[in-house]
Amino acid sequence: MTRRERLLEKLKALQTGPKRSLGQNFLIADGVIERILERAGRPGFSELLEIGPGLGALTEGLIEISNRTAGSRLRVIELDRAFADDWRSREVEVIEGDALQIDWRALALKPGARLVSNLPYQISSSLVIDRSVWPFGVTSMVLMFQKEVARRITAQARSEDYGLLSVIAQIGWTVNLVSEAGPGDFYPPPRVASRVLGFERRADAPDEAEFAGFLKFAKAAYSHRRKLMVKNLEPLVGNRERLESLLVEHGHSIQARVEELSPEKLLAYFRSVRMAGGK
């Protein structure tokens, strides 16, 4: 019996099916699953957390990884009631709810937690930004994205895909490719290609308080991409002349637009502006 046939049989047994509203596209490609689990099982994590276990394409392997890792445990976040109940019946610890709405601090993850997920595409960008700014113990991640979003996460300055998501992700993490995935690797097949990325927390990532301030600054800088960066920042920071002089001190033109600055250069500029004082 193929993985797809087993999946359909399980859906029938649970009297449910893929829910478009929850972004449910179940992974059925053994090769992609193996590459995700290989990355998820690398040493250096304290515990595992999976978002959206669904029918368990990754979960079964994650249980094995957790069981053979001293001191580890696996928990899952599941919004779909049928799947949440099914995993509870198998004695897996379930946090039932929306991964964007639950209280991550209350999860009390051990430092060194690893997050793994075939993410619903509609939450992927927000989740990366949230865990970048407020990791709450997560220091590595293995996540599936729509390929377009994955390109934005890894894009370089001045490129077409470079933007706020690129900046926040790259300040928080070292990111690299784990696997490609095509529409046929899922049931039902999505209309887009996918990509799995691995994330390792940067040792020099800002702490939560500074990162939250930087996120607000970066959002303002990107509020109108066609405008000059200092013009975008003026309502937030005030004193345009100071913004311009600090930009020049960092080696940039006062005519610079935000997409010209690498994540590290934008962070350095933010720190200078903060040191100089706001409004």
ABEGO torsion letter per residue (X at the ends): XBAAAAAAAAAAAAGBBBBAAAGBBBBABAAAAAAAAAAAABBGBABBBBBGAEAGAAAAAAAAAAAABBGBBBBBBBABAAAAAAAAAAGBBBBBEBAAABBAAAAGBBBGBBBBBBBBAAAAAAAAAAAAABAGGBABBBBBBBAAAAAAAABBBGBAABBAAAAAAAAABBBBBABBBBAAABOBBBABBBBBBBBBBBAABBBAAAAAAAAAAAAAAAABAABBAAAAAAAAAEGAAAAAAAAAAAGBBAABBAAABBAAAAAAAAAAAAAAEBX
